[in-house]
């Protein structure tokens, strides 16, 4: 028979275990509550909206919102998106008249979008980007052969264009350099990349010296991305499917080509139609999309030389105009303009190879993807 003391200890033991368990569960719940959440934003041109997804740690996407454009009938042939550096505002470019930059506030807890205002764009812009200070919106017009610079208000709404600069044929992408001292614009129809010195304090662009970098004739330079170390640039060419690697000299803004490879799958015959290009945040892997073959091609990046080694191609959505890589570098999401859906791939952390996970319905004619990690 147990003594009174032992009976008391025995009766209290389960309560102690329960209390410890509850404390542990509360701690875990608190940790989870404080974990950063990842969201994906998909611009849909034909349904005139933005699909918002929450992505869990396994790469599973959960649809959380379809955000409509306020006071906009139709955004146009594509819906370029950009997110401000402080992660507070998402801006969408409307490519039908009246040409607008539509700003949405991003809820820091849910990732959902709320419209806060519209600002004027100088033309139908194929690409928009926010400078590193978050004070200016850069945009490029494919049909209007121009680039423009709009100031952004404190709440992230675009003001009247501060500068509108004529370019060669078919300006396509217009992005700031990593240090925000330069801005570069691809001219797809003129086979050149224009270079501008950028004064982020005054908000002015002036031609750099030299003002342009030529690429091979009829190659069609389209989109480009800087290596996270700021020493290299990678440029995809729409018309011949080339992917070119350049060294980047931050002091002068000079590009120097060091390698040229392809986004086309092995054995391809036909007319190339390359589209988008992105690199993982750790700089180890690069990816490019090609619309004729509906494929994504993966490359391993040498961090010292900047050169690329092709890993291989995988099939993807029909007409993959846009895709992006999540901030962890573990997943890639690609959308298809002609499939109205998005496919998520796991990125092998050793080889960089892509493995298809799952597809999800989006709006109509999806063509742009942005990822955002919120605390």
URKA-V20292 format. One record per residue. N is the residue number from 1. OMEGA is omega in radians with two decimals (NA if undefined). Layout:
# URKA-V20292
n = (N N)
omega = (OMEGA OMEGA)
This chain:
# URKA-V20292
n = (1 2 3 4 5 6 7 8 9 10 11 12 13 14 15 16 17 18 19 20 21 22 23 24 25 26 27 28 29 30 31 32 33 34 35 36 37 38 39 40 41 42 43 44 45 46 47 48 49 50 51 52 53 54 55 56 57 58 59 60 61 62 63 64 65 66 67 68 69 70 71 72 73 74 75 76 77 78 79 80 81 82 83 84 85 86 87 88 89 90 91 92 93 94 95 96 97 98 99 100 101 102 103 104 105 106 107 108 109 110 111 112 113 114 115 116 117 118 119 120 121 122 123 124 125 126 127 128 129 130 131 132 133 134 135 136 137 138 139 140 141 142 143 144 145 146 147 148 149 150 151 152 153 154 155 156 157 158 159 160 161 162 163 164 165 166 167 168 169 170 171 172 173 174 175 176 177 178 179 180 181 182 183 184 185 186 187 188 189 190 191 192 193 194 195 196 197 198 199 200 201 202 203 204 205 206 207 208 209 210 211 212 213 214 215 216 217 218 219 220 221 222 223 224 225 226 227 228 229 230 231 232 233 234 235 236 237 238 239 240 241 242 243 244 245 246 247 248 249 250 251 252 253 254 255 256 257 258 259 260 261 262 263 264 265 266 267 268 269 270 271 272 273 274 275 276 277 278 279 280 281 282 283 284 285 286 287 288 289 290 291 292 293 294 295 296 297 298 299 300 301 302 303 304 305 306 307 308 309 310 311 312 313 314 315 316 317 318 319 320 321 322 323 324 325 326 327 328 329 330 331 332 333 334 335 336 337 338 339 340 341 342 343 344 345 346 347 348 349 350 351 352 353 354 355 356 357 358 359 360 361 362 363 364 365 366 367 368 369 370 371 372 373 374 375)
omega = (-3.12 3.06 3.10 -3.14 -3.13 3.10 3.14 3.13 -3.11 -3.13 -3.12 -3.08 3.13 3.13 3.12 3.12 3.14 -3.13 3.13 3.13 3.13 3.10 3.13 3.14 3.11 3.12 3.13 3.13 3.13 3.12 -3.13 -3.13 -3.11 -3.11 3.10 3.11 3.13 -3.12 3.06 3.14 -3.08 3.09 -3.10 -3.01 -3.00 3.09 3.01 -3.12 3.10 3.07 -3.14 3.13 2.96 -3.11 3.12 -3.01 -3.14 -3.11 3.10 3.13 3.08 3.13 -3.10 -3.10 2.88 -3.05 -3.12 3.08 -3.14 3.09 3.11 -3.13 -3.09 -3.08 3.10 -2.99 3.05 -3.12 3.12 -3.11 3.04 3.14 -3.13 -3.09 3.13 3.08 -3.11 -2.99 2.96 -3.13 3.10 3.11 3.11 -3.00 3.02 -3.11 -0.08 -3.08 -3.01 2.88 -3.07 -3.08 3.09 2.98 3.12 3.10 -3.05 3.14 -3.05 -3.08 -3.09 -3.02 3.05 -3.11 -3.13 3.11 3.10 3.07 -3.07 2.95 -3.06 -3.08 3.00 -3.00 3.14 -3.03 3.01 3.11 3.08 3.14 -3.02 3.13 -3.10 -3.07 -3.07 3.07 3.08 -3.14 -3.11 -3.13 3.13 -3.11 -3.10 3.10 -3.11 2.94 -3.09 3.12 3.10 3.00 3.05 3.09 -3.12 3.13 3.02 3.10 -3.09 3.02 3.10 3.14 3.12 3.07 2.99 -2.98 3.06 3.14 2.93 -3.08 2.91 2.99 -3.01 3.11 -3.12 -3.00 3.06 3.03 -3.13 -3.13 3.07 -3.12 -3.13 3.00 -3.05 -3.10 3.05 3.02 -3.00 -3.10 -3.14 3.08 3.10 3.02 3.13 -3.13 3.13 2.90 -3.07 3.06 -3.07 3.09 3.14 -3.08 -3.11 3.07 3.06 -3.14 3.11 3.11 0.02 -3.06 -3.08 3.02 -3.12 3.04 -3.07 -3.10 3.11 3.08 3.04 3.13 -2.97 -3.12 3.12 -3.13 3.07 2.98 3.14 3.12 3.08 -3.06 -3.05 3.06 3.12 -3.00 3.08 -3.10 -3.05 -2.91 3.07 3.09 -3.14 2.90 -3.09 3.08 -3.14 2.86 3.14 -3.14 -2.99 -3.08 -3.06 -3.07 -3.07 3.01 3.10 -3.06 -3.13 -3.09 3.05 3.11 -3.03 3.01 -3.09 3.10 3.13 3.12 -3.10 2.96 -3.11 -3.11 -3.13 3.12 -3.08 -2.99 -2.90 -3.12 3.13 -3.12 3.10 -3.08 3.08 3.06 -3.06 -3.05 -3.14 -3.12 3.11 3.13 -3.12 -2.96 3.12 -3.10 -3.10 -3.09 2.96 3.11 -3.10 3.13 2.97 -3.07 3.02 -3.06 -3.14 -3.09 -3.07 -3.07 -3.02 2.97 -3.10 3.10 -3.14 -3.10 3.06 3.06 -3.12 -3.12 -3.12 -3.10 -3.06 -3.12 -3.09 3.01 3.07 -3.12 -3.12 -3.05 3.13 -3.09 -3.10 -3.06 3.06 3.11 -3.13 3.11 -3.14 -3.14 -3.08 3.11 3.12 3.13 -3.11 3.07 3.11 3.13 2.97 3.09 3.09 -3.02 3.09 -3.04 -3.06 -3.13 -3.12 3.07 -3.10 3.09 -3.02 3.07 -3.08 3.08 3.09 2.96 -3.09 -3.13 3.07 -3.07 -3.12 3.11 2.98 3.05 3.10 3.07 -3.11 -3.12 NA)
